[in-house]
Amino acid sequence: MTRYDAVVVGAGPNGLAAAITLAQAGCATLLIEGASAIGGGCRSAALTLPGFVHDVCAAIQPLAVSSPFFRALPLAEHGLRWIYPPAALAHPLDDGRAIVVSRSLDETAEQLGEDGPAYRRLMRPLVAQWTALSEDVLGPLPLPPRHPLPLLRFGLRAIWPARMLAERRFRTSAGHALFAGLAAHAALPLEAPLTAAFGLVLGACAHAVGWPMPEGGAGRIPEALADHFRRLGGEVITGWEVKSLDELPTARAVLLDLTPRQVLALAGDRLPAGYRRQLAAYRYGPGAFKLDYALDGPIPWRAPECAQAATVHLGGTLEEIAAAERAVWQGRHPEQPFVLLVQHTLFDPSRAPAGRHTCWAYCHVPNGSTADMTAQVEAQIERFAPGFRDRILARHAMHTAALARYNPNYVGGDFNGGVQDWRQLYTRPARHWPPYATPIPWLYLCSSSTPPGGGVHGMCGYHAARLALRRMGAAPPQYNPFHHAPARTDPGPALPRAPASSPARGAPGV
Ligand SMILES: Cc1cc2nc3c(=O)[nH]c(=O)nc-3n(C[C@H](O)[C@H](O)[C@H](O)COP(=O)(O)OP(=O)(O)OC[C@H]3O[C@@H](n4cnc5c(N)ncnc54)[C@H](O)[C@@H]3O)c2cc1C
């Protein structure tokens, strides 16, 4: 007898989204997580000193609040509270000032001087249409698009290399630098086609929905999602690292929140040779070198306006950011890396003891790098905040191997589930349509190695689960927060035991 309609392996944001979508449609769903806690790349932990809460991976959530699926869930009922700093991000410059991107497009544009009108022209249509656009952008190749005109307008700008778009649209080094910092989230050379898309999406989010953080830590997002899933009747098991599909209980659909390398290990010869070859050829991208700090005071920014934003981009000019990202892509470690920094405790004092602060920072490094980039990252912070080092009470570092130990989805430290260039953004993880399906009719992929790729948005999971539901003949719910299935009351047969060789993972550390 089948106990479960669906089994989801991996409780990252996408696994949770898939599990909820299935449970909303009335499917008896089991969610299995290998680590000792759910959340994947969206967890918090006391990495430094007692009383300090750090986000181990994801820290800022413009994609979560843009996600049509997450937006429709009653997550506030499960304790999720969003904190919106006055500005989305600050980009300090060497002349001592900083460009601050606030919700107001006009206020932001004014700081860009002669580039102000061009910034307004670039962002305004995207900001105005962001809610509609997010439905097409946060999914598989939208054929046909739900919102053709906004998507066409976006696409005509998005296909450009970020550097070319910045240099054609803006004249000042501040305008160039601001766009370069936004686009560098792609972890691609800024000369690569489609990198403008990342700058446009993150810029549009900043003005349309903000770049918020959950009160208490990133881990509050998966906690709220898991609570909601359980309320729908779903079951969660942690500490079970699945090594083979044969371990799983019988189900009509199995969804893997895993990247191609792990899918190959789990499914092995069950997959046809052609598809296996494609998964084996899947390209992983740069990794992250991650630092967390406990500080005895706020970061002493030279440009005080940096304190208005949680996120601060440290890379100076477009030329410098482009050189750093190009070096990483070529397998080198930049002396002046582009550093993404978040100062949560300025806006969420619950994350540190009174008067103390946290700092979250990372830079891109070549895939598999075990280099210690602490000195380079701290030099970049000191450049814009002299005296930062004197505020450090404790630090915690993770190179790419530590990230991969913490979460096996970070293959070589790649935090986007694979390179997100034009060759692989929509054809991830293989040239197989729909991308969430595999040649095994009941096996689906739902991780960030499927469209729309990396980030905490859950849309890979949502789209994969909808496909599975359609194939099971169930009506897939569509962003429907009121479609709550009744909780299951029958216990069903006993679950196969997790193999004794599956140790609980999940403790971060180099
Ligand atoms: C340093 C860093 C900073 C980031 N910052 C941001 C940010 O600010 N904002 C943002 O939106 N995104 C950010 N990200 C990216 C974000 O964390 C990921 O894109 C997102 O978590 C992907 O979700 P997912 O569900 O696809 O996979 P994951 O979150 O990776 O979840 C996969 C889950 O599967 C589990 N698993 C793996 N193998 C097995 C197995 N064999 N059996 C059982 N379970 C298994 C893992 O333990 C994990 O819990 C960041 C990532 C890093 C590393």
The ligand as a MOL file (V3000), in Angstrom:
LIG
                    3D

  0  0  0     0  0            999 V3000
M  V30 BEGIN CTAB
M  V30 COUNTS 53 58 0 0 0
M  V30 BEGIN ATOM
M  V30 1 C 27.0590 32.6920 1.3010 0
M  V30 2 C 25.6950 32.6400 0.6240 0
M  V30 3 C 24.9100 33.7680 0.5930 0
M  V30 4 C 23.6420 33.7480 -0.0030 0
M  V30 5 N 22.8690 34.8650 0.0650 0
M  V30 6 C 21.6180 34.8430 -0.4350 0
M  V30 7 C 20.7460 35.9330 -0.2000 0
M  V30 8 O 21.0980 36.8890 0.5090 0
M  V30 9 N 19.4970 35.8870 -0.7380 0
M  V30 10 C 19.0800 34.8210 -1.4810 0
M  V30 11 O 17.9350 34.8430 -1.9800 0
M  V30 12 N 19.8750 33.7320 -1.6730 0
M  V30 13 C 21.1240 33.7200 -1.1550 0
M  V30 14 N 21.9310 32.6060 -1.2800 0
M  V30 15 C 21.4740 31.4960 -2.1550 0
M  V30 16 C 20.4200 30.6040 -1.4710 0
M  V30 17 O 20.8950 30.1740 -0.2180 0
M  V30 18 C 20.1360 29.3780 -2.3620 0
M  V30 19 O 19.9620 29.7830 -3.7030 0
M  V30 20 C 18.8700 28.6490 -1.9070 0
M  V30 21 O 19.0130 28.1930 -0.5880 0
M  V30 22 C 18.5790 27.4740 -2.8370 0
M  V30 23 O 17.4720 26.7560 -2.3350 0
M  V30 24 P 17.2410 25.2190 -2.6720 0
M  V30 25 O 16.0170 24.7990 -1.9690 0
M  V30 26 O 17.3150 25.0220 -4.1500 0
M  V30 27 O 18.5250 24.4520 -2.0980 0
M  V30 28 P 19.1940 24.4510 -0.6530 0
M  V30 29 O 18.7740 25.6290 0.1200 0
M  V30 30 O 20.6330 24.2570 -0.9070 0
M  V30 31 O 18.5770 23.1620 0.0400 0
M  V30 32 C 18.9110 21.8540 -0.3180 0
M  V30 33 C 18.6660 20.9660 0.8820 0
M  V30 34 O 18.8370 19.5940 0.4850 0
M  V30 35 C 19.5140 18.9220 1.5440 0
M  V30 36 N 20.1660 17.7400 0.9680 0
M  V30 37 C 21.1870 17.7250 0.0940 0
M  V30 38 N 21.5050 16.4520 -0.2250 0
M  V30 39 C 20.6370 15.6520 0.4620 0
M  V30 40 C 20.4420 14.2510 0.5350 0
M  V30 41 N 21.2020 13.3980 -0.1680 0
M  V30 42 N 19.4680 13.7720 1.3330 0
M  V30 43 C 18.6770 14.6280 2.0500 0
M  V30 44 N 18.8140 15.9520 2.0050 0
M  V30 45 C 19.7810 16.4760 1.2240 0
M  V30 46 C 20.5050 19.9510 2.0520 0
M  V30 47 O 20.9660 19.6310 3.3620 0
M  V30 48 C 19.6480 21.2140 2.0170 0
M  V30 49 O 18.9350 21.3980 3.2170 0
M  V30 50 C 23.1840 32.5720 -0.6490 0
M  V30 51 C 23.9810 31.4240 -0.6040 0
M  V30 52 C 25.2190 31.4510 0.0350 0
M  V30 53 C 26.0580 30.2110 0.1210 0
M  V30 END ATOM
M  V30 BEGIN BOND
M  V30 1 1 1 2
M  V30 2 1 2 3
M  V30 3 2 2 52
M  V30 4 2 3 4
M  V30 5 1 4 5
M  V30 6 1 4 50
M  V30 7 2 5 6
M  V30 8 1 6 7
M  V30 9 1 6 13
M  V30 10 2 7 8
M  V30 11 1 7 9
M  V30 12 1 9 10
M  V30 13 2 10 11
M  V30 14 1 10 12
M  V30 15 2 12 13
M  V30 16 1 13 14
M  V30 17 1 14 15
M  V30 18 1 14 50
M  V30 19 1 15 16
M  V30 20 1 16 17
M  V30 21 1 16 18
M  V30 22 1 18 19
M  V30 23 1 18 20
M  V30 24 1 20 21
M  V30 25 1 20 22
M  V30 26 1 22 23
M  V30 27 1 23 24
M  V30 28 2 24 25
M  V30 29 1 24 26
M  V30 30 1 24 27
M  V30 31 1 27 28
M  V30 32 2 28 29
M  V30 33 1 28 30
M  V30 34 1 28 31
M  V30 35 1 31 32
M  V30 36 1 32 33
M  V30 37 1 33 34
M  V30 38 1 33 48
M  V30 39 1 34 35
M  V30 40 1 35 36
M  V30 41 1 35 46
M  V30 42 1 36 37
M  V30 43 1 36 45
M  V30 44 2 37 38
M  V30 45 1 38 39
M  V30 46 1 39 40
M  V30 47 2 39 45
M  V30 48 1 40 41
M  V30 49 2 40 42
M  V30 50 1 42 43
M  V30 51 2 43 44
M  V30 52 1 44 45
M  V30 53 1 46 47
M  V30 54 1 46 48
M  V30 55 1 48 49
M  V30 56 2 50 51
M  V30 57 1 51 52
M  V30 58 1 52 53
M  V30 END BOND
M  V30 END CTAB
M  END
